[in-house]
Amino acid sequence: MTAPSSPVAARWKRFLLVTFPVALIVVAVVLEVLAAALSGVTPRRHTVDDLVAAVATDPADPPVVLLGDSVVHNITRIWKVGEPGTVADISSHGDAGLVAELLLLRRFIAAGHHPRRVLLIASPDVYAIEILPAGFSLYVDSTFTHADEKALLRQLYPQFVSNGWRPAALQVDHKIAAPLFSLLRNTPAALPVGDQVPNPRAAPESLPANEFDPAMAAERTGSSLSLLAAPRQIMHDLCALSLSDGFTLDVAMPPTAPEILAVWRKTGALARFTAEMTGILSHDCHAGPLLQLGASHSYANFDRSSRHIRGSADEQAFASEIATLIAERAAPER
């Protein structure tokens, strides 16, 4: 004969078999309804979201578009690199990768803009380093969601692209927290414009010697600078876009820390990159020659990553170089 269960055991059994599952279902349904209500909110979580919103609404139709990583963005958000109406700065950062720059340019053109020149400034190793999964998810996969964009992302990064439906309960940060944050941060979308006029001959400051993070420096100096498959395809896509939309693509290398540059030259990595990039720009591409910035100024001060220029004098010199390139390309064609 089976002993009768105690009242406590009966309550626990009811909780585990009825109350708890029903509560989970109710919470899941509430989260799905909330996520659906917030699905139309324009994401404004970070810099790339802001650029996506801005390229769709910017009324100007400048002759030059500037693409680049944080080496460029850190400069152009402070220093003026073009007269009003001459340049659209859609540079972002390395965590978003070159693919974000390509997709931003495609959206800019789809919004009805007609650039004559597209200037891409990025360090050589940007083309040779894999984009990180976390950065891809936050800045690319959850940002560029049009069908054609998803198709391209699956082609370039099949290992990273999210596939299929997932319940809102497993994506609270993306489907609920991020839209709510975007509503609170609903500032006007506008392309960044630096307002400080650079002086290319600014007096240099007395700064401490460069102290690079050993791991970051080792990653850069150890790179072969051989283009990875995805960046190579992105460059071919930019070339195809230059032919279909009638702009000239200009690719430039920014100033590089002397310590890093010396290793690249010694190992032949820089020559390898130059040859590969020149080969891409020379075939089925409406492009100018590969450019190397930094010849007109001795850049000596860089941050711990060894990537970003530091010090007002060096920043202004770099901004002036960018401004010169833009002014030359914005001039009316004869």
N, C-alpha and C positions, 0 to 999 in steps of 0.2 A: 504493500500500500504506500503510495507516494505521499510524503509529508506536505501539508499545505504551505505555500510560500508565505513569507512574512510580508506585512504591509510595505516595509521599506524596499524589499526586493521587487515587489510589484510596481511600486512607483518608479524605481530605476528602469525596470523593463519597459514601462510605458514611455518614459522619457527617451530612452535610447531607440525604441522602435517607432514612436509616433511623434512626440513633441519635438525632438531634435531634428529629425529629417524634415518635418513640416516647416520648422523655423528656417532651416537652410534654404528650402525651396522659396519661401516668402522673401528672404533676403536677396536671393539670386534674381527673383522676378523684379523686385524693387530696383536693384542695380541695373538690370537690363532696361527698365523703363527710364531711369535717370540717364543712362548712357545714350539711349535713343533721343531723349529730349536735348541732350548736349551735343549730339553728333553734328549739328549744323554750325557750331561755334568755330570761327576761324582760329586755328592754333596760333598762339603768340607766346610760345614757351622760351624761345631762344633766338639767336641772331639769324639763323637760317629761316625760321618761321617768319621773322620780320621782313627778310628779303623777299620771300615768296609773296607776302601780302603787298609789298611795295612795288614789285615789278608788274603786278597786275593792274595797279591803279596809278602809277606815275604818269603824269600827263606829258612830260617832256619827251622829245625824240632825239636824243643826243647822237652825234656821229660816232662816238667812241664808247665802247663798253669795256670796263676793267674787270678782269677775273684774277683771282689769286688766293693764296692761303693767308694765314695770320701774319706772316712776315710783311705782307702788303697791307692787310686790313688794320693792323696796329698803327700803321703810319697814316693811312688815308682817312681814318676816323678823326684824326686830330689836325693834320696839316692839309691845307688846300692844294689840290693837284690839278685843278681845272677851273676855267671860268664857268659861270652858270650856263647850263644848257649844252656843255661840250662833252660831258662824260657821265655815264651811269656806272657807279661803283657797286658791283655785286660780289666783291671778294668776301670770303668767309674765313674758314680755318681748316687745318689738316684733319681734325676729327670728322669733318663732313666729307673730306676727300675731293678729288677732282670731279667725281661723278656729280656732286652737288652743284659745282660750277657749270657743268654741261647742262644739267636740268634747269637751273636758274636761267641760263641763256635761252634755252628753248622756250621757257615760259615768257621771257621778256619779248622774244620775237613773236610768239603766239598772241601776245597782248596788242600787237599792231605796231611795234617799234621796228625801225629799219636802220640798224647801225651800219656804217661804212667800214669801220675797223673794230676788231676785237683784240684786246691786248691781254695776254695771259702771262702773269709773272708768278713763278713758283720755283722753289728750290729743286735741284735735280733729284734729290733723294725722295721727294714727294711721289715721284713716278715709280719709285723702286721699293716702297714700303707698303705692306698690306694695311688696309683700313681695319680698325679694330671693331669687333662685333658690337660693343656697347655704343660706340660713336655712330656706327651705321644704323643701329636701331633707333636711336634718339634723333639724329640729324637728317637721316636719309629715308629709311624705310617707312617711318611714321609720318614723314613730311611730304614726300612725293608719291601721291596715291592715285594719280590718273592711270587709266588702263595701259596707255603706251609707256608710261614711266615704270610701272610695275613689270611690264614685259622686258624692258631694258635692264632693270635691276636683277631680274631672274636670270637673264643672260650673262650679266657681268659677275654677279655675286649669288649664285644659286644656294650657297651654303648658309647665307645670312637672311634671305628674304623670308618673311613670315608667310605661311600658306594656310588657307582655310580659316574658318570661323573659330573664335575662342570666346568663351563667356566673359561678360563684363567683370564678374567676380574675380577672374584671374588677370584682369587688366585694369584694375581700379586706378592705378597711377596714370595710365594712358587715356582711358575712356571717360574718366570722371574727374580726377584731380587736375589733370592738365587743362581740360576745357574750363573748369572753374577758375584756375589761375589765369587763363587767357582772358576771361571776362573781367577779372579784377585788373589786369594789366592792359586794358584796351586803349592803348595810346595810339595816336595817328601813325599809320604806316608810311614811311618815307625812306628813300635810299639815303645812306649816310653821306654826309658832306662835311669834310674838315673845314674849319673856318680860320685857322691860323696860317698866315702867309709864311712859307719857309724862306730862310735866307741861306743860300748854298755856301756862303762864306762866313757862317756863324763861328764865333770863336770857340775852339774846343774846350771842354771842361776837363778838370783833373779828376779822372775816375779810377777806381781800383782796377787792378789787372783782371782779365777774364778768368773766371773760375767755373769751368764747365762741369756739369753733372757727369761723372765718369761713365755711367751706363748709357746716357744719351749720346755722349761724344763717341763712345765705342760703336754704338749702333750706326752712327753716321759715317765714321771713318771706315767701318767694316763693310759698308755697302758697295756692291759692284756697280751701282747706278745703272744696271740693266733694267729696262722698262718691264714691269710685270704685265701680265696678259690684260688685266682690266684697264689700267692706265693707257696701255697701247691702243686698246679698242676705243677708249674715250677720245684719244687724239685723232684717230681715224674718223670718229663721229663728228668731231669739231671740224675736221677738214671737209667732210661731206656737207656739213651745214654751211661752211663758207662758200661752197660751190652752188648750193641750192638757193641760198639767200643773198648771195652777192656781196659778202663782206670779205675783207682781207684779214687773215689771222696773223697776229704777231706774237711770238713766244719769246719770253726773256727770262734769264736767270738773274735773281737778285744778288746783291753783294753777299759773299760768304765769308765766314770767319777765316782769317789767314791760316790758322792751325788746321782747320778742316780742309781748306782748299789745297794746301800743300800735300796732304796725304792723297787726296783724289788725283792730283797731278802725278804724284810719284807712282801710284798703283796703276795708272792708266784708266781709272774709273771715269774721270771727267772726259777724256778723249772718247771713251766708249759711249757715254751718254750723248755727247755732241754728235757723233756719227749716227747713232740710232735716231735721234730727234731730227737731224737734218734730213735723213732718209725719208722720214714720215712727211715732213713739210715740203719735200721736193716732188712728191708724186701724188697726183689726184688731190691737190690741195691748193686753195687760193691763199698763199701765205708768203710772208716775207722771210728773210734769213733769220736764223736763231741769233738772239741778242744776248750779250753778257753785260750786265750793269756793274758799275763800281770802278770803271777805269778812270773816271774824272775825280775820284776822291779816295783817300786812304781810309777805309773802314776798319777800325781796330776794336771797337767796343760791342760786345754781344752778351746776351743774358746767359743763364746757366744751361739753357737748352742748346746753346751755340747757334741757334737759328735767328733769334730776333735781335735787331739792332737796338742798342741802348745809348742813351746820352742825347741831349737835344741837338748838338751840332751834327752828329752822324744821322739822326733822324731827319733833320732838315735837308741835309745833302741828298739823302735817298728820296725824300719827297720831291725835291727839285728835279732829280733825274726822271722820276715818274711824270712830273708835270711837263717836262720838256718833250717826252715821248708822246704824251697826250696832245699837247699843243701842235706838234708836227702832224699828227694824224687827224686832228680836228680841222686843220686848215682846209679851205675849199679846194677841191681838185681842179687843176687847170686842164 
